[in-house]
Amino acid sequence: MNATTAKSGLLAAALVALAVAAAFMKRSDVYLLSLCCVYLMATFGLNLTVGYAGQMSLGQAAFFGIGAYHAAILLKLGFPFFVVLPIAAVSCFAIGLALGFPALRVQHHYLAFATLGFNVLVFLVMRNEEKVTGGTFGISGIPRPTVLGVSMEGHLAFFYFTLASLVVLAVLLWWLLRSPWGRAFAALRDNPIRAESLGVNITAYTLLAFAIGAACAGVGGVYYAALVEFIEPGPFHVSTSLLMLLAVIVGGSGRFFGPVLGTIIIILLPELLRSSSMEALKFMQKWYLVFFGVAVVALMVWLPGGLLSIGDRFRKAPAAKEKNS
Amino acid sequence: MGDFVQLIVSGTATGAIYALAALGFTLLWQAAGVINFAQGEFVMVPAFSMLFFIAAGAPLWLAFLLTCALAMLVLGYGFKRMIVDPLIKHGVIPLVIATLGLSIAVKSIVRAGYSAEAHPFPSPFPPGQFALAGINVSYADVGTLVLAGAIVVGLQAFLNRTVTGRAMQAVAQNTEAAKVLGINVKRMVLYVFLINAVLAVVAALLVTPTYLAKFDMGDSIGQKAFFAAIIGGFNQTRGALLGGVLIGVLENVVGFYVSPAYKEGVALLLFLLVILFRPEGLLGKSEERKV
């Protein structure tokens, strides 16, 4: 109890410190932080699928993109932001159900292939259906919302808005995972056969976890469109999905804050390398993905539980994992 | 009508290449329980390796043989020892993630260290086409079909007719029983990795003249390989063949009659239909996974 209170207090203090620090940062750095928050919405959702339901999804960027295109098209038509948000979330949820159902019915690792193909298909639609999506030229001039009469046009205001929304989303997911309903997720990841024998409908729960994860990505996509104010198919390619999946795994899948660490590594780190003026770091930027790929392989060999599991490794306390998950 | 037959012929040739990559993929899954997400890069790397030997002055056939030897060493033995052996005990997912990491690393090495451009690749077959019963067929399509067909038939014969091949099948069907019967399981599994490497080199030889050698050329062929393997039946080597050809032909037909833009979507659609209506694959037998 006390440890939990202390942890939440520490977390709240960190969030406040981040918000205060952002006020003194360069415009481009605030933008990067907002971008991180937006991707975190998608990776938190993916962690539900990967970490808690134990399934591989290689199509999170497709849902992210679907959310973003929903936002771009509907916001430009003049729909209010808080109407667009649920529409995008519900569409992604429904598409997730429709895609996950055939895949999960057979063998669970088929979801990986189905989502991979789905991402390819969604990318093609974004690129080819020029009348709706603008093709490779994309959609520009996406308006930022006004919340409770306050305009989110400024970069700092939009960052606070995104951060607050991310916290709300994270709290909702936390609450979901603490509920008896959410505990079933962990049960079926740790031992699906035992979970089934206790009356958990494995397929239904896995499907729901996947669809909720997809809806989170859709929400992230809406914020992405409003943040960047211009979207084109590029960021929603399969390679983004792979990076998102690896972010969750590298951070530590099935750990609530695993995606935070992973997302910093995949989003913030390459941008910092790119903007740095040092020659050595410039070199790193070119080779960044090579190091990242090799690091993923090495991590799987030595620390398959992800970076956040390093503490358990030293403590060698098998109970610690159960407590965290 | 002539158009249609031509589409079928060239689609079958493309499909035969998919089938080669899918075959290696299926074999790895059967014998070692490995899902290799770097399968596409296993085709891309040999393509660049052959280009390297050609640039050094070797003729295509020599470049091919040298690359085969190198691939067996690196993509076969090296892949097994460095990545699969240490990871297989953790289960399927960490291994899948590691092959994803490998795929990103290999692609980025080629892009950052060599080139992001597409490089032309010499065709092993003469250019041009000939008329057969009023239908124009290119030498490349025929050559691809003959070579891929010969390899598939040869592999089938090896697996079914020779003692080593039968031992490999025994390992794939039941590892424990195979061990009890005195089969050297480790060696048989190694053979599968070596065969996979060679199949990838052949696929590279056949596909690169049309796809061009590029760091991300493996994305598409890797995906086709997964889908072909599942459509045909993951536990049947013949299935990979059927799945590959089916995807190749349908892609051509859809590209011509419906929309070239959605050619890449055909494999996914076929995959979804198959897992909805015949989850074990067109030729597959349903199996119970071990607990």
HADDOCK unambig.tbl for C-alpha pairs under 7 A between the chains (distance, minus, plus):
assign (segid A and resid 102 and name CA) (segid B and resid 272 and name CA) 6.96 0.50 0.50
assign (segid A and resid 102 and name CA) (segid B and resid 275 and name CA) 6.40 0.50 0.50
assign (segid A and resid 102 and name CA) (segid B and resid 276 and name CA) 5.44 0.50 0.50
assign (segid A and resid 103 and name CA) (segid B and resid 275 and name CA) 6.80 0.50 0.50
assign (segid A and resid 106 and name CA) (segid B and resid 275 and name CA) 6.88 0.50 0.50
assign (segid A and resid 106 and name CA) (segid B and resid 279 and name CA) 6.04 0.50 0.50
assign (segid A and resid 117 and name CA) (segid B and resid 268 and name CA) 5.22 0.50 0.50
assign (segid A and resid 121 and name CA) (segid B and resid 265 and name CA) 5.41 0.50 0.50
assign (segid A and resid 124 and name CA) (segid B and resid 262 and name CA) 6.87 0.50 0.50
assign (segid A and resid 128 and name CA) (segid B and resid 261 and name CA) 6.80 0.50 0.50
assign (segid A and resid 286 and name CA) (segid B and resid 112 and name CA) 6.18 0.50 0.50
assign (segid A and resid 287 and name CA) (segid B and resid 112 and name CA) 6.30 0.50 0.50
assign (segid A and resid 289 and name CA) (segid B and resid 104 and name CA) 6.85 0.50 0.50
assign (segid A and resid 289 and name CA) (segid B and resid 105 and name CA) 6.25 0.50 0.50
assign (segid A and resid 289 and name CA) (segid B and resid 108 and name CA) 5.96 0.50 0.50
assign (segid A and resid 290 and name CA) (segid B and resid 104 and name CA) 6.96 0.50 0.50
assign (segid A and resid 290 and name CA) (segid B and resid 105 and name CA) 4.29 0.50 0.50
assign (segid A and resid 290 and name CA) (segid B and resid 108 and name CA) 5.34 0.50 0.50
assign (segid A and resid 290 and name CA) (segid B and resid 109 and name CA) 5.88 0.50 0.50
assign (segid A and resid 293 and name CA) (segid B and resid 101 and name CA) 4.21 0.50 0.50
assign (segid A and resid 293 and name CA) (segid B and resid 102 and name CA) 5.72 0.50 0.50
assign (segid A and resid 293 and name CA) (segid B and resid 104 and name CA) 5.35 0.50 0.50
assign (segid A and resid 293 and name CA) (segid B and resid 105 and name CA) 4.30 0.50 0.50
assign (segid A and resid 294 and name CA) (segid B and resid 101 and name CA) 6.39 0.50 0.50
assign (segid A and resid 294 and name CA) (segid B and resid 102 and name CA) 6.49 0.50 0.50
assign (segid A and resid 294 and name CA) (segid B and resid 105 and name CA) 5.91 0.50 0.50
assign (segid A and resid 296 and name CA) (segid B and resid 98 and name CA) 6.25 0.50 0.50
assign (segid A and resid 296 and name CA) (segid B and resid 101 and name CA) 5.33 0.50 0.50
assign (segid A and resid 297 and name CA) (segid B and resid 98 and name CA) 4.51 0.50 0.50
assign (segid A and resid 297 and name CA) (segid B and resid 101 and name CA) 5.67 0.50 0.50
assign (segid A and resid 297 and name CA) (segid B and resid 102 and name CA) 6.51 0.50 0.50
assign (segid A and resid 300 and name CA) (segid B and resid 94 and name CA) 5.81 0.50 0.50
assign (segid A and resid 300 and name CA) (segid B and resid 98 and name CA) 6.08 0.50 0.50
assign (segid A and resid 301 and name CA) (segid B and resid 86 and name CA) 6.32 0.50 0.50
assign (segid A and resid 301 and name CA) (segid B and resid 87 and name CA) 5.85 0.50 0.50
assign (segid A and resid 304 and name CA) (segid B and resid 94 and name CA) 6.37 0.50 0.50
